[in-house]
Amino acid sequence: MVNTFSRSLSRKRIMSNDGMVIGTLKNILVDLESGQVIDLIVRPDPTFDVTGYRVDGDRLLIPFEAVKDIKDYIVVDRYASRSSA
């Protein structure tokens, strides 16, 4: 994946690889020791069903490993985004 500055990600829409709008990026969670991005913190779209996903209050947590592409939208694999718990 190409390097991207975090400021360019602010308020980007999150979309699944099958075309479903998931929500809007609010923040990212980073491991400060390794510098690795852990999760995307997303404000879910009102039409998106968050059942089966990790949720913290009114925010949806999507593992960074689910990210497939970052351009006009952040594209994620919707099934890899789901919680395994």
CNS distance restraints for C-alpha pairs under 8 A (distance, minus, plus):
assign (resid   1 and name CA) (resid  69 and name CA) 7.38 0.50 0.50
assign (resid   4 and name CA) (resid   8 and name CA) 7.16 0.50 0.50
assign (resid   4 and name CA) (resid   9 and name CA) 7.92 0.50 0.50
assign (resid   5 and name CA) (resid   9 and name CA) 7.15 0.50 0.50
assign (resid   6 and name CA) (resid  10 and name CA) 6.95 0.50 0.50
assign (resid   9 and name CA) (resid  25 and name CA) 7.34 0.50 0.50
assign (resid  10 and name CA) (resid  25 and name CA) 6.44 0.50 0.50
assign (resid  10 and name CA) (resid  26 and name CA) 6.78 0.50 0.50
assign (resid  10 and name CA) (resid  27 and name CA) 7.42 0.50 0.50
assign (resid  11 and name CA) (resid  24 and name CA) 5.66 0.50 0.50
assign (resid  11 and name CA) (resid  25 and name CA) 5.08 0.50 0.50
assign (resid  11 and name CA) (resid  26 and name CA) 6.12 0.50 0.50
assign (resid  12 and name CA) (resid  24 and name CA) 5.69 0.50 0.50
assign (resid  12 and name CA) (resid  25 and name CA) 5.46 0.50 0.50
assign (resid  12 and name CA) (resid  72 and name CA) 7.54 0.50 0.50
assign (resid  12 and name CA) (resid  73 and name CA) 6.10 0.50 0.50
assign (resid  12 and name CA) (resid  74 and name CA) 6.80 0.50 0.50
assign (resid  13 and name CA) (resid  21 and name CA) 7.51 0.50 0.50
assign (resid  13 and name CA) (resid  22 and name CA) 7.64 0.50 0.50
assign (resid  13 and name CA) (resid  23 and name CA) 5.76 0.50 0.50
assign (resid  13 and name CA) (resid  24 and name CA) 4.40 0.50 0.50
assign (resid  13 and name CA) (resid  25 and name CA) 6.20 0.50 0.50
assign (resid  13 and name CA) (resid  72 and name CA) 7.95 0.50 0.50
assign (resid  13 and name CA) (resid  73 and name CA) 5.26 0.50 0.50
assign (resid  13 and name CA) (resid  74 and name CA) 6.29 0.50 0.50
assign (resid  14 and name CA) (resid  21 and name CA) 6.24 0.50 0.50
assign (resid  14 and name CA) (resid  22 and name CA) 5.40 0.50 0.50
assign (resid  14 and name CA) (resid  23 and name CA) 5.22 0.50 0.50
assign (resid  14 and name CA) (resid  24 and name CA) 5.60 0.50 0.50
assign (resid  14 and name CA) (resid  25 and name CA) 6.61 0.50 0.50
assign (resid  14 and name CA) (resid  42 and name CA) 7.85 0.50 0.50
assign (resid  14 and name CA) (resid  73 and name CA) 5.77 0.50 0.50
assign (resid  14 and name CA) (resid  74 and name CA) 4.81 0.50 0.50
assign (resid  14 and name CA) (resid  75 and name CA) 6.02 0.50 0.50
assign (resid  14 and name CA) (resid  76 and name CA) 7.25 0.50 0.50
assign (resid  15 and name CA) (resid  19 and name CA) 6.12 0.50 0.50
assign (resid  15 and name CA) (resid  20 and name CA) 5.56 0.50 0.50
assign (resid  15 and name CA) (resid  21 and name CA) 4.48 0.50 0.50
assign (resid  15 and name CA) (resid  22 and name CA) 5.32 0.50 0.50
assign (resid  15 and name CA) (resid  23 and name CA) 7.21 0.50 0.50
assign (resid  15 and name CA) (resid  73 and name CA) 6.40 0.50 0.50
assign (resid  15 and name CA) (resid  74 and name CA) 6.12 0.50 0.50
assign (resid  15 and name CA) (resid  75 and name CA) 4.95 0.50 0.50
assign (resid  15 and name CA) (resid  76 and name CA) 6.30 0.50 0.50
assign (resid  16 and name CA) (resid  20 and name CA) 5.16 0.50 0.50
assign (resid  16 and name CA) (resid  21 and name CA) 6.46 0.50 0.50
assign (resid  16 and name CA) (resid  22 and name CA) 6.72 0.50 0.50
assign (resid  16 and name CA) (resid  75 and name CA) 5.40 0.50 0.50
assign (resid  16 and name CA) (resid  76 and name CA) 4.85 0.50 0.50
assign (resid  16 and name CA) (resid  77 and name CA) 5.62 0.50 0.50
assign (resid  16 and name CA) (resid  78 and name CA) 5.17 0.50 0.50
assign (resid  17 and name CA) (resid  68 and name CA) 7.86 0.50 0.50
assign (resid  17 and name CA) (resid  75 and name CA) 5.81 0.50 0.50
assign (resid  17 and name CA) (resid  76 and name CA) 5.76 0.50 0.50
assign (resid  17 and name CA) (resid  77 and name CA) 5.43 0.50 0.50
assign (resid  17 and name CA) (resid  78 and name CA) 6.74 0.50 0.50
assign (resid  18 and name CA) (resid  78 and name CA) 7.75 0.50 0.50
assign (resid  21 and name CA) (resid  45 and name CA) 6.96 0.50 0.50
assign (resid  21 and name CA) (resid  48 and name CA) 7.24 0.50 0.50
assign (resid  22 and name CA) (resid  44 and name CA) 5.71 0.50 0.50
assign (resid  22 and name CA) (resid  45 and name CA) 5.62 0.50 0.50
assign (resid  22 and name CA) (resid  48 and name CA) 5.82 0.50 0.50
assign (resid  23 and name CA) (resid  42 and name CA) 6.10 0.50 0.50
assign (resid  23 and name CA) (resid  43 and name CA) 5.45 0.50 0.50
assign (resid  23 and name CA) (resid  44 and name CA) 4.09 0.50 0.50
assign (resid  23 and name CA) (resid  45 and name CA) 4.31 0.50 0.50
assign (resid  23 and name CA) (resid  48 and name CA) 7.66 0.50 0.50
assign (resid  24 and name CA) (resid  42 and name CA) 5.44 0.50 0.50
assign (resid  24 and name CA) (resid  43 and name CA) 5.22 0.50 0.50
assign (resid  24 and name CA) (resid  44 and name CA) 6.48 0.50 0.50
assign (resid  24 and name CA) (resid  45 and name CA) 7.25 0.50 0.50
assign (resid  25 and name CA) (resid  40 and name CA) 6.85 0.50 0.50
assign (resid  25 and name CA) (resid  41 and name CA) 6.09 0.50 0.50
assign (resid  25 and name CA) (resid  42 and name CA) 4.54 0.50 0.50
assign (resid  25 and name CA) (resid  43 and name CA) 6.37 0.50 0.50
assign (resid  26 and name CA) (resid  40 and name CA) 7.85 0.50 0.50
assign (resid  26 and name CA) (resid  41 and name CA) 5.61 0.50 0.50
assign (resid  26 and name CA) (resid  42 and name CA) 5.30 0.50 0.50
assign (resid  26 and name CA) (resid  43 and name CA) 6.28 0.50 0.50
assign (resid  27 and name CA) (resid  40 and name CA) 6.32 0.50 0.50
assign (resid  27 and name CA) (resid  41 and name CA) 5.03 0.50 0.50
assign (resid  27 and name CA) (resid  42 and name CA) 7.05 0.50 0.50
assign (resid  28 and name CA) (resid  37 and name CA) 6.96 0.50 0.50
assign (resid  28 and name CA) (resid  38 and name CA) 7.57 0.50 0.50
assign (resid  28 and name CA) (resid  39 and name CA) 5.86 0.50 0.50
assign (resid  28 and name CA) (resid  40 and name CA) 4.66 0.50 0.50
assign (resid  28 and name CA) (resid  41 and name CA) 5.49 0.50 0.50
assign (resid  29 and name CA) (resid  37 and name CA) 5.96 0.50 0.50
assign (resid  29 and name CA) (resid  38 and name CA) 5.43 0.50 0.50
assign (resid  29 and name CA) (resid  39 and name CA) 5.05 0.50 0.50
assign (resid  29 and name CA) (resid  40 and name CA) 6.34 0.50 0.50
assign (resid  29 and name CA) (resid  41 and name CA) 7.11 0.50 0.50
assign (resid  30 and name CA) (resid  35 and name CA) 6.18 0.50 0.50
assign (resid  30 and name CA) (resid  36 and name CA) 5.67 0.50 0.50
assign (resid  30 and name CA) (resid  37 and name CA) 4.37 0.50 0.50
assign (resid  30 and name CA) (resid  38 and name CA) 5.35 0.50 0.50
assign (resid  30 and name CA) (resid  39 and name CA) 7.25 0.50 0.50
assign (resid  31 and name CA) (resid  35 and name CA) 5.32 0.50 0.50
assign (resid  31 and name CA) (resid  36 and name CA) 5.43 0.50 0.50
assign (resid  31 and name CA) (resid  37 and name CA) 6.38 0.50 0.50
assign (resid  31 and name CA) (resid  38 and name CA) 6.54 0.50 0.50
assign (resid  32 and name CA) (resid  36 and name CA) 7.50 0.50 0.50
assign (resid  37 and name CA) (resid  64 and name CA) 6.31 0.50 0.50
assign (resid  38 and name CA) (resid  63 and name CA) 6.04 0.50 0.50
assign (resid  38 and name CA) (resid  64 and name CA) 5.55 0.50 0.50
assign (resid  39 and name CA) (resid  61 and name CA) 6.00 0.50 0.50
assign (resid  39 and name CA) (resid  62 and name CA) 5.33 0.50 0.50
assign (resid  39 and name CA) (resid  63 and name CA) 4.36 0.50 0.50
assign (resid  39 and name CA) (resid  64 and name CA) 4.98 0.50 0.50
assign (resid  40 and name CA) (resid  61 and name CA) 5.74 0.50 0.50
assign (resid  40 and name CA) (resid  62 and name CA) 5.07 0.50 0.50
assign (resid  40 and name CA) (resid  63 and name CA) 6.27 0.50 0.50
assign (resid  40 and name CA) (resid  64 and name CA) 6.21 0.50 0.50
assign (resid  41 and name CA) (resid  59 and name CA) 6.32 0.50 0.50
assign (resid  41 and name CA) (resid  60 and name CA) 5.85 0.50 0.50
assign (resid  41 and name CA) (resid  61 and name CA) 4.95 0.50 0.50
assign (resid  41 and name CA) (resid  62 and name CA) 6.62 0.50 0.50
assign (resid  42 and name CA) (resid  59 and name CA) 5.56 0.50 0.50
assign (resid  42 and name CA) (resid  60 and name CA) 4.98 0.50 0.50
assign (resid  42 and name CA) (resid  61 and name CA) 6.29 0.50 0.50
assign (resid  42 and name CA) (resid  62 and name CA) 7.44 0.50 0.50
assign (resid  43 and name CA) (resid  58 and name CA) 7.01 0.50 0.50
assign (resid  43 and name CA) (resid  59 and name CA) 5.19 0.50 0.50
assign (resid  43 and name CA) (resid  60 and name CA) 6.28 0.50 0.50
assign (resid  44 and name CA) (resid  48 and name CA) 6.44 0.50 0.50
assign (resid  44 and name CA) (resid  50 and name CA) 7.72 0.50 0.50
assign (resid  44 and name CA) (resid  58 and name CA) 7.91 0.50 0.50
assign (resid  44 and name CA) (resid  59 and name CA) 6.73 0.50 0.50
assign (resid  44 and name CA) (resid  60 and name CA) 6.29 0.50 0.50
assign (resid  50 and name CA) (resid  54 and name CA) 7.97 0.50 0.50
assign (resid  50 and name CA) (resid  55 and name CA) 7.58 0.50 0.50
assign (resid  50 and name CA) (resid  60 and name CA) 7.47 0.50 0.50
assign (resid  52 and name CA) (resid  82 and name CA) 5.84 0.50 0.50
assign (resid  52 and name CA) (resid  83 and name CA) 5.89 0.50 0.50
assign (resid  53 and name CA) (resid  60 and name CA) 7.10 0.50 0.50
assign (resid  53 and name CA) (resid  61 and name CA) 7.42 0.50 0.50
assign (resid  53 and name CA) (resid  62 and name CA) 7.87 0.50 0.50
assign (resid  53 and name CA) (resid  81 and name CA) 7.01 0.50 0.50
assign (resid  53 and name CA) (resid  82 and name CA) 4.66 0.50 0.50
assign (resid  53 and name CA) (resid  83 and name CA) 4.95 0.50 0.50
assign (resid  54 and name CA) (resid  60 and name CA) 6.04 0.50 0.50
assign (resid  54 and name CA) (resid  61 and name CA) 5.41 0.50 0.50
assign (resid  54 and name CA) (resid  62 and name CA) 7.29 0.50 0.50
assign (resid  54 and name CA) (resid  82 and name CA) 7.06 0.50 0.50
assign (resid  54 and name CA) (resid  83 and name CA) 5.63 0.50 0.50
assign (resid  55 and name CA) (resid  59 and name CA) 5.68 0.50 0.50
assign (resid  55 and name CA) (resid  60 and name CA) 4.55 0.50 0.50
assign (resid  55 and name CA) (resid  61 and name CA) 5.86 0.50 0.50
assign (resid  56 and name CA) (resid  60 and name CA) 6.31 0.50 0.50
assign (resid  56 and name CA) (resid  61 and name CA) 7.17 0.50 0.50
assign (resid  62 and name CA) (resid  66 and name CA) 7.15 0.50 0.50
assign (resid  62 and name CA) (resid  81 and name CA) 5.33 0.50 0.50
assign (resid  62 and name CA) (resid  82 and name CA) 7.62 0.50 0.50
assign (resid  63 and name CA) (resid  67 and name CA) 7.74 0.50 0.50
assign (resid  63 and name CA) (resid  81 and name CA) 6.10 0.50 0.50
assign (resid  65 and name CA) (resid  80 and name CA) 7.79 0.50 0.50
assign (resid  66 and name CA) (resid  76 and name CA) 5.15 0.50 0.50
assign (resid  66 and name CA) (resid  77 and name CA) 5.19 0.50 0.50
assign (resid  66 and name CA) (resid  78 and name CA) 7.48 0.50 0.50
assign (resid  66 and name CA) (resid  80 and name CA) 5.34 0.50 0.50
assign (resid  66 and name CA) (resid  81 and name CA) 5.58 0.50 0.50
assign (resid  67 and name CA) (resid  74 and name CA) 7.03 0.50 0.50
assign (resid  67 and name CA) (resid  75 and name CA) 5.92 0.50 0.50
assign (resid  67 and name CA) (resid  76 and name CA) 4.29 0.50 0.50
assign (resid  67 and name CA) (resid  77 and name CA) 6.51 0.50 0.50
assign (resid  68 and name CA) (resid  74 and name CA) 7.73 0.50 0.50
assign (resid  68 and name CA) (resid  75 and name CA) 5.52 0.50 0.50
assign (resid  68 and name CA) (resid  76 and name CA) 5.23 0.50 0.50
assign (resid  68 and name CA) (resid  77 and name CA) 6.65 0.50 0.50
assign (resid  69 and name CA) (resid  73 and name CA) 7.93 0.50 0.50
assign (resid  69 and name CA) (resid  74 and name CA) 5.92 0.50 0.50
assign (resid  69 and name CA) (resid  75 and name CA) 5.10 0.50 0.50
assign (resid  69 and name CA) (resid  76 and name CA) 7.12 0.50 0.50
assign (resid  70 and name CA) (resid  74 and name CA) 4.49 0.50 0.50
assign (resid  70 and name CA) (resid  75 and name CA) 6.24 0.50 0.50
assign (resid  76 and name CA) (resid  80 and name CA) 7.94 0.50 0.50
assign (resid  76 and name CA) (resid  81 and name CA) 7.24 0.50 0.50
assign (resid  77 and name CA) (resid  81 and name CA) 6.21 0.50 0.50
assign (resid  78 and name CA) (resid  82 and name CA) 6.80 0.50 0.50
